């Protein structure tokens, strides 16, 4: 990385120049570095899914700009919500699409789901923490339960079995490698 302390033309600049140089501003100082080579990067399935959703969101945003009715809807949304007034119609549409279709759950959505579970079921604090882990990371095992709650294997097993008995979780396989996931009405709530 090259430091560009006295270059008045590039001072404070950031971004890529073609596919050769990237300018970065760190602590008020401007640096130039080589454009990253991403050809060898292998994305996992979740990353690919997020990239796909973003691509679809960009297409949706462009389609909104071609539809006068949708433009009016987003203009009304901007008028009604002062926090959105600085955003463009395109960016509102992209964010709207991502919010509705992202495989990742937003923190707000996770908190809403956890509140619902807390109100509908008899959850202990440990079980609440376990559901939070399940929402954030997508899987739950006895071992993970033990780690996040700092309890013995027997306690973790009892707590997890209680969640299964309440109809919140289902178990996949038996024994040491058992994993847990949400079932029944829980799945319907997550989809909403």
FENLINCOR-V370946 format. One record per pair of residues at least 12 apart in sequence whose C-alpha atoms are under 10 Angstrom apart, sorted by the first residue. I is the first residue (numbers start at 0). GAP is how many residues later the second one is. D is the distance in whole Angstrom. If there is no record, write none. Layout:
I_GAP_D ; I_GAP_D
This chain:
0_21_10 ; 0_22_9 ; 0_23_9 ; 0_30_6 ; 0_31_6 ; 0_32_5 ; 0_33_7 ; 1_21_9 ; 1_28_9 ; 1_29_5 ; 1_30_5 ; 1_31_6 ; 1_32_9 ; 2_20_10 ; 2_21_10 ; 2_22_10 ; 2_26_8 ; 2_27_6 ; 2_28_4 ; 2_29_6 ; 2_30_9 ; 3_19_10 ; 3_21_10 ; 3_25_7 ; 3_26_5 ; 3_27_6 ; 3_28_7 ; 4_23_10 ; 4_24_7 ; 4_25_7 ; 4_26_8 ; 5_23_10 ; 5_24_9 ; 6_23_9 ; 9_13_8 ; 9_15_10 ; 9_20_7 ; 9_21_9 ; 9_22_9 ; 10_12_9 ; 10_13_10 ; 10_14_8 ; 10_17_9 ; 10_18_7 ; 10_19_6 ; 10_20_9 ; 11_12_8 ; 11_13_6 ; 11_14_9 ; 11_15_10 ; 11_16_7 ; 11_17_7 ; 11_18_6 ; 11_19_9 ; 12_12_7 ; 12_15_10 ; 12_16_9 ; 12_17_7 ; 12_18_9 ; 12_19_10 ; 13_12_10 ; 13_16_8 ; 13_17_9 ; 13_18_9 ; 14_17_10 ; 15_16_9 ; 15_17_10 ; 15_18_9 ; 15_19_7 ; 16_15_10 ; 16_18_9 ; 17_17_9 ; 18_15_9 ; 18_16_6 ; 18_17_8 ; 18_18_9 ; 19_13_9 ; 19_14_6 ; 19_15_5 ; 19_16_8 ; 19_17_10 ; 20_12_6 ; 20_13_5 ; 20_14_5 ; 20_15_9 ; 21_12_6 ; 21_13_5 ; 21_14_8 ; 22_12_9 ; 45_57_8 ; 45_58_9 ; 46_56_10 ; 48_53_9 ; 48_54_7 ; 48_55_10 ; 49_48_9 ; 49_51_9 ; 49_52_7 ; 49_53_7 ; 49_54_8 ; 50_51_10 ; 51_50_10 ; 52_41_10 ; 52_44_8 ; 52_45_7 ; 52_48_7 ; 52_49_6 ; 52_50_8 ; 53_40_8 ; 53_41_9 ; 53_43_9 ; 53_44_7 ; 53_47_9 ; 53_48_8 ; 54_39_10 ; 54_43_10 ; 55_38_9 ; 55_41_8 ; 55_42_9 ; 55_45_9 ; 56_33_10 ; 56_34_10 ; 56_36_8 ; 56_37_5 ; 56_38_8 ; 56_39_8 ; 56_40_5 ; 56_41_6 ; 56_42_10 ; 56_44_9 ; 56_45_10 ; 57_32_8 ; 57_33_9 ; 57_35_8 ; 57_36_6 ; 57_37_9 ; 57_39_9 ; 57_40_9 ; 58_31_10 ; 58_34_10 ; 58_35_8 ; 58_38_10 ; 59_30_9 ; 59_33_7 ; 59_34_7 ; 59_36_10 ; 59_37_7 ; 59_38_10 ; 60_28_8 ; 60_29_5 ; 60_30_7 ; 60_31_8 ; 60_32_5 ; 60_33_5 ; 60_34_9 ; 60_35_9 ; 60_36_8 ; 61_27_10 ; 61_28_7 ; 61_29_10 ; 61_31_9 ; 61_32_9 ; 62_27_9 ; 62_30_9 ; 63_25_8 ; 63_26_7 ; 63_28_10 ; 63_29_7 ; 63_30_9 ; 64_24_7 ; 64_25_7 ; 64_28_9 ; 69_19_9 ; 69_23_9 ; 70_18_7 ; 70_19_9 ; 70_22_9 ; 71_17_9 ; 72_16_10 ; 73_14_9 ; 73_15_6 ; 73_16_9 ; 73_18_7 ; 73_19_7 ; 73_22_10 ; 74_13_9 ; 74_14_7 ; 74_17_10 ; 76_12_10 ; 76_15_9 ; 77_14_9 ; 99_91_10 ; 99_92_9 ; 100_90_10 ; 103_31_9 ; 103_32_8 ; 103_33_9 ; 103_34_10 ; 104_30_7 ; 104_31_7 ; 104_32_10 ; 104_33_10 ; 104_85_9 ; 105_29_10 ; 105_30_9 ; 106_28_10 ; 106_29_9 ; 108_26_10 ; 108_81_9 ; 108_83_10 ; 109_21_10 ; 109_22_7 ; 109_24_10 ; 109_25_7 ; 109_26_8 ; 109_80_9 ; 110_21_8 ; 110_24_10 ; 112_18_9 ; 112_19_9 ; 112_22_9 ; 112_73_9 ; 112_76_8 ; 112_77_8 ; 113_14_7 ; 113_15_9 ; 113_17_7 ; 113_18_7 ; 113_21_9 ; 114_13_9 ; 115_70_10 ; 115_73_9 ; 116_14_9 ; 116_51_9 ; 116_69_9 ; 120_42_9 ; 120_45_7 ; 120_46_9 ; 120_47_9 ; 121_40_10 ; 121_41_9 ; 121_44_8 ; 122_36_9 ; 122_39_9 ; 122_40_8 ; 122_43_10 ; 123_35_9 ; 123_39_10 ; 124_24_9 ; 125_19_8 ; 125_20_10 ; 125_22_8 ; 125_23_6 ; 125_24_9 ; 125_25_9 ; 125_30_9 ; 125_33_8 ; 125_34_10 ; 126_18_9 ; 126_22_9 ; 126_29_9 ; 126_32_7 ; 126_33_8 ; 126_35_9 ; 126_36_8 ; 128_16_9 ; 128_19_8 ; 128_20_8 ; 129_12_10 ; 129_14_8 ; 129_15_6 ; 129_16_10 ; 129_18_8 ; 129_19_8 ; 129_26_10 ; 129_29_10 ; 129_30_9 ; 130_14_10 ; 130_32_10 ; 130_37_9 ; 130_38_9 ; 130_50_9 ; 130_51_9 ; 132_12_9 ; 132_15_8 ; 133_46_9 ; 133_47_8 ; 133_48_8 ; 134_46_10 ; 134_47_9 ; 134_55_9 ; 137_42_9 ; 137_43_8 ; 137_44_10 ; 138_40_7 ; 138_41_7 ; 138_42_7 ; 138_43_10 ; 139_20_10 ; 139_29_10 ; 139_31_10 ; 139_38_9 ; 139_39_6 ; 139_40_5 ; 139_41_7 ; 139_42_10 ; 140_15_9 ; 140_16_10 ; 140_19_9 ; 140_30_9 ; 140_31_10 ; 140_35_9 ; 140_36_7 ; 140_37_6 ; 140_38_5 ; 140_39_6 ; 140_40_9 ; 141_12_9 ; 141_13_10 ; 141_14_6 ; 141_15_6 ; 141_16_10 ; 141_17_9 ; 141_18_8 ; 141_33_10 ; 141_34_8 ; 141_35_8 ; 141_36_7 ; 141_37_8 ; 141_38_9 ; 142_13_8 ; 142_14_10 ; 142_33_8 ; 142_34_9 ; 142_35_9 ; 142_36_10 ; 143_12_9 ; 143_35_10 ; 144_12_9 ; 144_14_9 ; 144_15_8 ; 159_20_8 ; 162_17_10 ; 162_19_10 ; 163_16_9 ; 163_17_10 ; 163_18_9 ; 163_19_9 ; 166_15_9 ; 166_16_7 ; 166_17_7 ; 166_18_9 ; 166_19_9 ; 167_12_10 ; 167_13_8 ; 167_14_6 ; 167_15_6 ; 167_16_7 ; 167_17_8 ; 167_18_7 ; 167_19_9 ; 168_12_5 ; 168_13_4 ; 168_14_5 ; 168_15_9 ; 168_17_8 ; 168_18_10 ; 169_12_6 ; 169_13_6 ; 169_14_9 ; 170_12_9
